[in-house]
Amino acid sequence: MRVFETLESVLAHVGQEVAQSDWVQISQERIDGFANATEDHQWIHTDPVRASHGPFKTTIAHGFLTLSMVPKLFEQSIEFQWRSMGINYGLNKVRFTGTVPVDSRIRAKFTLLNASIIEEPRGLQTTWHVELTREGVDKPVCVAESVLRHYV
């Protein structure tokens, strides 16, 4: 885990790969929970029998489920000791570049693209290049620019 003790210490890491998360498994239970939360029950995600005859021979995670794992993977990888609160501010770019079959494991690599001081309330806005990869596959399954705000 990368630990930033001060707000200013983050600024010194712009342009650098900062952290890589641990692996997280994407189970059918997680896929089904996401389908229920979003009401996206497309068979390729939720019907293992039908999916076994489909293009991937198994169910696959929703692209947005993969993307929704970014906050969890971020929090397990990077700690801001000075921060009282952090929020997702948005996304600049997102591409789903590969599939995540059920029971695959994914992880994220975080590169700090930009960081700027916020004056009121005091904090920092950061932009991260996030690359999500699937275990055993070289090509990323998702790439995104994630914008976060961290408040003192």
Steps between C-alpha positions, in 0.01 A plus 500: 500500500621849412460740791498878458564673831438853372294665229819645349665157477243397240607781264851353471360183338328653196593296193591191702343160550403523865350164593359168389213331682464144617299256291121490552284213378190570294256228605157422356355624829668840445378510137145411605505764776608763249229383257240535774623845603502632143211291361731386219421129478634433151554124464872533422542611863234309694409175322788250530320232294423728205840671529675162476379491137585865434813667365696483829378153612421641846345804662701821501502802729321816390748762379357740753548241777867485409516880507311515831781303664738797459412668835555174693827430321611860553427495873694176548799645313539866602458670837488872566577542872410869486162451334172527688283419196534398138243510220474379143488812285457329164657321209671653199543189287387140530551208265404137555781326313448139608263260673498376859366143508337382823750402772778703337717717720569864417729767637572865428810705437482870589711769333461858624443720195427829674458651846395850594427677828139590580479808724142499636449257661869410513591190312640348187351400165675206338467336160607137473562275203350170613580177321297196603649166403379142520729239646683307228417748221741770380243732342306720746127437543424866578689828485369821648589845626354543845471843663492507881480772760667462839419738783704585810 
